[in-house]
Amino acid sequence: MADKLRAQQELERLQSKYIGTGHPDTTSWEWKTNIHRDTSSSIIGHPPLLAYAALAQNEPIAKIRAETIRKMFQPVGPPPPREGEELPVLRTE
C-alpha cells in the first residue's frame, strides 16, 4: 500500500512540475494543444529539425520558423465552449 501511495505522490509532484503531463481534469483539447506546442517548440529549438522541415517544404528557414510560431497560438483550433457558454462568433474578413 505504501508503494501505491508513493507512486501517486510522485505522479502529483511531476504533474505540478511539468504542465504537459496533465492532471485528472485535463481536457482532450488541452492535451492536444500541449503536444502540438511541445512539438513545434522542439522543431524551432533544434536547427537541424528546422532545416529539415524547410528543405522538405522547399521554403526558407525563416519562413518556416515564423509559420511554426504562428501555429503555436491555437494549434488545434479554438477551445471548445464550456457548459453554459455560447459558441464564439468567428469573423471572416
C-alpha positions as CSV (number, residue, x, y, z in Angstrom):
1,M,0.0,0.0,0.0
2,A,2.9,2.3,0.8
3,D,4.3,1.8,-2.8
4,K,1.0,2.8,-4.3
5,L,0.8,6.0,-2.2
6,R,4.4,6.8,-3.0
7,A,3.7,6.4,-6.7
8,Q,0.6,8.6,-6.5
9,Q,2.6,11.3,-4.7
10,E,5.4,11.1,-7.3
11,L,2.8,11.5,-10.1
12,E,1.3,14.5,-8.4
13,R,4.7,16.1,-8.0
14,L,5.6,15.6,-11.7
15,Q,2.2,16.9,-12.8
16,S,2.7,20.1,-10.7
17,K,6.3,20.5,-12.0
18,Y,5.6,19.9,-15.7
19,I,2.5,21.4,-17.2
20,G,2.5,19.0,-20.2
21,T,1.9,15.9,-18.1
22,G,-1.7,16.8,-17.5
23,H,-3.9,16.1,-14.5
24,P,-7.2,14.4,-13.9
25,D,-9.1,17.5,-15.1
26,T,-7.1,17.9,-18.3
27,T,-9.4,18.1,-21.4
28,S,-8.7,16.5,-24.7
29,W,-8.2,19.9,-26.2
30,E,-5.7,21.0,-23.6
31,W,-3.7,17.7,-24.0
32,K,-3.6,18.1,-27.8
33,T,-2.6,21.8,-27.5
34,N,0.3,20.9,-25.2
35,I,1.5,18.1,-27.5
36,H,1.4,20.4,-30.6
37,R,3.1,23.3,-28.8
38,D,5.8,21.0,-27.4
39,T,6.5,19.6,-30.9
40,S,6.6,23.0,-32.5
41,S,8.9,24.4,-29.9
42,S,11.2,21.4,-30.3
43,I,11.3,22.0,-34.1
44,I,12.1,25.6,-33.6
45,G,14.7,25.0,-30.9
46,H,16.7,22.4,-32.9
47,P,18.2,23.9,-36.0
48,P,18.6,20.6,-37.9
49,L,14.9,19.8,-37.5
50,L,14.0,23.3,-38.7
51,A,16.4,22.9,-41.7
52,Y,14.8,19.5,-42.5
53,A,11.3,21.0,-42.4
54,A,12.4,23.9,-44.6
55,L,14.1,21.5,-47.1
56,A,11.0,19.2,-47.2
57,Q,8.7,22.2,-47.8
58,N,11.1,23.9,-50.2
59,E,10.8,27.2,-48.2
60,P,13.3,29.4,-46.4
61,I,14.1,28.5,-42.8
62,A,13.0,32.0,-41.6
63,K,9.6,31.5,-43.2
64,I,9.1,28.0,-41.6
65,R,10.1,29.4,-38.2
66,A,7.6,32.2,-38.5
67,E,4.8,29.9,-39.6
68,T,5.5,27.4,-36.8
69,I,5.5,30.2,-34.2
70,R,2.2,31.5,-35.6
71,K,0.7,28.0,-35.5
72,M,1.6,27.8,-31.8
73,F,-1.1,30.3,-30.9
74,Q,-4.0,27.9,-31.4
75,P,-2.5,24.7,-32.8
76,V,-5.7,22.6,-32.7
77,G,-8.3,25.4,-33.1
78,P,-10.2,27.5,-30.6
79,P,-11.1,25.9,-27.3
80,P,-14.4,24.1,-27.1
81,P,-17.2,26.1,-25.4
82,R,-17.8,25.3,-21.8
83,E,-21.2,24.3,-20.5
84,G,-23.5,27.3,-20.4
85,E,-21.4,29.4,-22.8
86,E,-22.4,30.4,-26.3
87,L,-20.4,29.4,-29.3
88,P,-17.8,32.0,-30.3
89,V,-18.6,34.0,-33.4
90,L,-15.9,33.8,-36.0
91,R,-15.3,36.8,-38.1
92,T,-14.4,36.4,-41.8
93,E,-12.6,39.5,-43.1
